[in-house]
């Protein structure tokens, strides 16, 4: 079997085992990953910066006894630093060249992973499709006319295309789970405080942002978390460690009989496609087949007001981030960013500190109500995306929407967004594809995207299982059980399958 076929067919755990046993070398895996990346990237457009020479040097020196020794890996163009590798954050603004590695990158290297390149994201990670003026549209390996989702869409595209078995990703409002749901992958959004963001920042978006990965297999996601979790001395939060053994052991363990809720409502009150509900039904059926107690529930407190407060806080955070970018570069940033980013940042500048504080307090109050309502359940199944992966460009403003966006920008009419009618219209246009994931970024709960369904058009459509705060173990046990029952681990995107 060719090395490329091994790379395409196996998960990171299996590839690391092959290296550990001396059956394949890190250099062979890295060269196969580079060759495959070069071949598929013209179709998917998922690379921000190539770091091939660094990868080749590391492949020669990596300790072959490490768990993921020589396993190719991609790092998102956002949220973490590699010394000397530019961070664009998907923007045409001046790139940032860090002079250090993030704590998380140090842990990736200590696990034996070999970063091949950085993966694309939308500008500053604020869209849930991976399309930017800086890099263009990233495309889905299952059908290149369709989106990968965002903001970790480049990572998901590369893993789904078989260039690596897993890749770094981050999640501030669904940015791990949405691409995983669009690309047929496992995507764990971890509990707040599980993985450090230091030293670039202590927290991002008021603690909404978490870091982990998209992966082919549940066991890879769990094993990688074992190797990367834990607060450092600069972390403002700390999630409790596994209660019993490790996350990888949890993924290999029968979860027992669980009580599982199913929520099929929309917090925005917007349409949910038949495909999305079919995917949710499939997940519930798998849970019943596994012997779990499954019941329908409602979460009325997760509503439009809740998501509106989330959106206001993100706008304020973006405005602050662009201020910091201007200070770093010594030049105005607003003229360089995309129109939608500029409108959102100007709106964020309008919101007072008192308004942000009040919004955060309301979010926390609702979070407590959500956690109380879901406490009786070890997991709650709910959608990630409301429709199958959209055509590329499907979230672009057109017609009247484009006219309004241009007017808001050119005429500096951002003050209109202070009116609920205009603000909620903008919110609906931003979130109509994915209504649910931001809830868990606010509550701090773990949530794992499960690739349970493929539509009649051949497009993946995943759902998520949401757990209790700090309890990734149960989610991994449940996800691995559903993975075994469903056979999703054997599915592969049709793009350029190696002989």
N, C-alpha and C positions, 0 to 999 in steps of 0.2 A: 504494500500500500504506500502511496506517495506521502511525503510529509505534509503537503497541502491537504490531502484527504484526511490525514490524522487531525490536522488543525480544524478542518471544517466539521468533522464528525464528532469530536470528543469535547468534553467540558474541561475546565481548568484543572480540576482534581485529577482526572485521568491523564492529562498531559504532564502535570507535575510528577505523577507516579512513573510515567515513562522515562522522564529525565532522571528521577531518583534511582531507577533500576539500570540506567546506562543504555537504554534501548534507543534513545534519541538524544541529541545534544541541544543545548539552548541555542547555539548558533543556527542549527537547522530549523528550529521552530521560528526563530526571529526572521531568517531569510524567507521562509515560507509566508510568514505574516506580511512582510514588506512586499513581496511579489503579489500576494493576493490583494493587499490594499491598493497597490498601483493599478491592478487590473479592474477592481470593482469601483474604485472611487470616481472615475469619470461618469459612471451611471448614477451614483448616490450622492456625490459631492458632500462628503462628511468630514474632511480633513481641514483643520485650521493651520497647523504648523507641523511639518514633518521633522522628526527627530531621529531619523534612521541611523546616522553615524553614531550618535550616543547609544542607541539601542544595540548596534553591532559591537561596540566596545564593551558594553555591559554584559552582553551574551558571552563574551570571552572570559569574563572575570566572576560571574555569578556563582555562588556556592550551590553546587548541584544537589545538596542534601536538603535545601529549603523546601517548604511545602509546595510553593508555586514556582519552583526553580525554572527559569527560562520561559515562563508562560508569557506570551505577548499580551499587551494591555494598552488601553488608550485612556488619556486623561482629558477631561473636559476643559474647554477654553474659558473657564470661569471658576472662581471660588477657591482654587488651590494654586500653589506656586511650585515651579521647578526652577532651580537656579539657572539663569541664563536663557530660559525659554519664554518668549514674549506671550503675554496675556492680552488678547484683543477684546474679550468679553463680547464677541460678535459685533463690534462697533468699528466705525471708521475713525473714531477718535484715536489719538496717539496711544500706541501699545505701551504696556507696562512691562519692564524687564526686571523681574525679581532677582535678588542676589542670594536667595536662600530657598530651601525646600520647606514646604508646609510639613507639619507634624504628620499629617496623613500620608503625604508622599514618602516621608522617611519610613513609615510603616509598610507601605507598598513595596519599597525596595528591600526592606528587611524580610518580607515574605518571599522574595525571589522574583517578583514580577518585573517585566521588562517593558517600560513605556516605549511605544513605537511612534506615536504622534499625539497631537492634541485634537480633540473632536469639536465639531461646530456646535454653536448654540445661537439662538436669536439674541438681539442686542440686549445686553445686561440681563438676559434670562427672563424677560418680562412677558414673552408670548408663549403660548402653548403649542406653537408650530415652530419648526426650526427653519426660518427663512429670514435673511437679513440682507441689507444693502452691501454689507462688507463681504459676505461669502456667497450670497445667493441662496437658493433653496436646496435643502437636504432632502433626499428622496428615499422612499421606502423600498427595501430590497424585495418585498413581496409583490409590489407593483410600483414601478418608478414614477407613475403618474400621480401617486398619492403621498401624503405627508407621513413623516415619522412621528409626528407629535413633537412636543418640546417641553422644557427647554433642552433636555439632554438627548436631543434627536440624533446628533452625530454619533454619540456613543451607541445608541440603540441600533442605528443603521449599520455600523461596523460590526457589531456583534451578530446581528441578524444575517449579515452578508457573509459571515464565516471568517472574518479577518482576525478575530480574537474571540475567546470564549466568554469574556466579561470585560467591563469597562467602568471607570469611575463616572459617577453621575451625582447630581445634586437636586434637591427638591425643596422649593419654597412655596409652591402652590399646586403641586402635582407633577413636577418636572422630571421625576424618576418614573412615576407610575403611568403617566400619559404615554410617553414613548414606549414603555414596556407593553402597554395595552395595544398600541398601534403596530408593534413589530413582533409580537409573539414571544415575548421574553418574560422572565421573572424580574420584578423590580421592587425591592424592599425600601420603603421610606422608614427610617429607623426612628426610635423615640428621641425626643429632644434631649441633648446631652450625651447621646450614645457615642458620637464620633466628633472629635474636636475640629474646629475651623481655624485654629491658631497656626502660625502667628499673624497671618494676614489680617484677620479680624477675630474678635472674641465671640461675636454673634452677628447674624445678618438678618435684616427685616424683622427686628424685634424678637429674634429667636425662632422665627418661622422656618428658616432654612436648615436643612439637615443634609449630610453627605453620606453616600454609600455607592451603590453600583447597580447596573443592569447586567443580567447574567442569563446564560442558557438554562442552568439547572438550579434547583433549590439548594442542593448541597454546596455548590460553589458560592452562592450568596451567603450562606451560613458560615462556611469556612473562612471566607474573606472577612466577615464581620468579627470572627474570633481573633483574627490577626490584626485588626485595626481599631477595635473599640476601646473605650476607656478615656476618661478625661486626662488632660495634662494640667500643669500648674497654673496655666492661664485661662482654663475653661471656666465659664460662669455657671455652667450646669453640669450635673453628673447623673447619668442614668444608672440604676442598679445593675450589677452584673448578673449573669445567668444564675438561676436558683439551683440548678442541678447540672453539673458538668459544663458543657460548652454548647454553643449554638449548633455546631455541626452534629453533636450527639443528639440534640433535640430534633434535628432534621431526620435523624435515623431512628427516632423513637416513635412508637405508636402513641398518638395523643390521648388515647382513651376516648370515652364517650363525652363529647362536648355539647354544650348548649349554644346554638348558633342563631343569631338573628338575621333576617333578610329585610333590607330597606330598599324599596323600589320607587320612592318618591323623589321629586326634584326640589332641592332647596330654592331654586329660582322659579319654580312653577313653569318651566319651559318644556318643550317637547322632548320625549325620549323615544328613540327609534325602536322598531320591533326587533332589530338585530341586537341592540343593547340589552333589551329585556330577555331575549333568547339566551344570550351569554349568561345573564344573571340566573336564569332558570337552570342552565347547565351546571353552574357552580353549586346551586342549591341541591340539584339531583346528585351530584358527586358526593356532597356532604351527607345526604341521606343514605346513599349507597354504602358509605363508610360507617354507618350506624349512628350518626350524630342526630341529636334532637334539633330540628330546624323549625323556626316559626317566623312569621311576618311581624315586623314591628314598624313603628312610626317615630320620627324624630322631628316634631314640628318646630322645635326651638332652633334648628338649623335652617334658617330662612333667608329671605332677601336682605333683611336688615343686617344679619350677621355677615353675609358676603359683601355687602356694601361697606361695612366697617373695615373688613379685611382689605378691600380694594383701596380705600382711603389711606390706610396705613402703608400699603405698598407704594402708592403714589408719593407719599411723604418720604419714604425711605429712598426712592429713586431720586427725588429732588436733592436729598442730602448727599447721595452718592455722586451725582453730577457736580455738586459743589466741591467735593473732595477731588474729583478728577480734574476740575479746573485749577485747583490749588497745586495738584501734582504736576500738571503740564505747563502751568503758567500762562494758559491761554483759554479763552472761552470755549466751552464744550458744546453748548446748545446748537450752534450753527452746524456742527458736524454730525449730530445724531439724527436718526430717522424722525420723520414728522410725527408719527404716533408717540414715539418716546418723548419728543419735545413737548407735545400737548400734555402728556401724563405728568412730566416733571413740572411744568408750569402750574398744573392743578395742585401738585404736591406742595409747591411753594405757597399757594393760597391758604392751605390748611394750617391753622395756628397750632402751637404746642398744646394749648388746652384742648383743642378738638382731637388731636391725636391721642392725648392721654385719656380722654373720655371714651374714645373709640376702643382703645386697648382694654379699658376697664369693662366696657360692655362685652367685648369678645371673651374676656376671662369669665365674666358672669355666665355667658351662654355656654362656654366650655365646661364649666362645672355642672351645668344642667345636662349637657350631652354625656359627660362621663358618668353621672348618676344614672341616667336612663339606660346606658349600655353596660353598666357594671355587672348585671346578672348574666351577661353573655361572654363566653371566652373569645368569640369572634363575631363580627357583624359583616355580612356580605352586602356590597352595594356597587353600583357602577363606577367606572373611572371616566369613560367617555360616553356621550349620549348618542353617538352615531359611529358608523364604521369610519376608518381613517379617511379624512377629507382629500379631495383632489388638491394638488399643490396649488397654492394661491387662494384656496377656499376661504381663508380668513381675511383676505385683503379687503380694504374698504373700496366700494364701487358705487357709482351712481350718486344718489343722495348722500350716502354715508361718506363717500370721498369728498363731496362738496362741503359737507359740514366739517370734516376733519381739516380740510384746507382753510376754511374760514376761521376755525378756532385757532389755527396756527398763524396764518398771515395777518389776520385782523386782531390778533391778541384778545380773542373773545373767550378765553379760558374761564373767565368769571361766570359764564353761563352754566358751567358745570357745578356751580354752587346750588343751582336749582335741581331739586330731586329728579324732575322729569328728564332733564338732559343727562344727568349723571347716571341714572339707572338705565337709560337707553344705551349709553356707552358701555356700561357694565355687561348688559345682556349681549352686546355684540362681541365683547371680549371673552365671555364665558359660556356662550351657548353650546359650544362643542364639548365642554367638560364642566359640570356643575359641582362636583363633589370633593375633589382632592384637597382643596384649600382648607376644608374643615379640620383635617388631621394635622395640618401644619400649625393651626391655631391651638388645638387641644394638646398637641405634643404626642399623640398616640402613634404607635407603629402601624403601618399598613402595607400590605404586600400585594402587588399586581400579579394576577394569575392568568396565564394564556389559555383560557378554557375553550375558546370558540374561534372558528374560522368561518367567515360569511360565505354566502353562495358565490360572491365575486372573488373568493380566494384571499380575502384580507383578514388578518388577525383582529380580534376584538376581545380584549381581556377585561376582567372585573377585579375588584380588590376585596381582600379580607382585612378588616380593621380590628386591632387587638386592644387589650388593656394597656395603659401606660407602662412602659418598661418590660412588656411581655412579648418580645420577639420569639421566645422559645416556642410558645404555643402556636404562633403563626407559622413558624418553620415546620413544626410537626404536622400541622394540618395541610400546609402547602405541599410537603413532600408526599403525604398520603394521596392527595388529589392528583399530583403529578404522576404517581404510579398507576392510579386507576384510569386516568384519562389518556395516557400515552403521549402527552404533548411534548415530552423530551425528544422524541424522534422526529418531530416536525422541523423542516428546514425551508427557508425561503428559496424560491426557484432560481434566483439570480446566479448565473455562472456556477452551477454545481460542478465540482471537480469529478473527473472520471475515477 
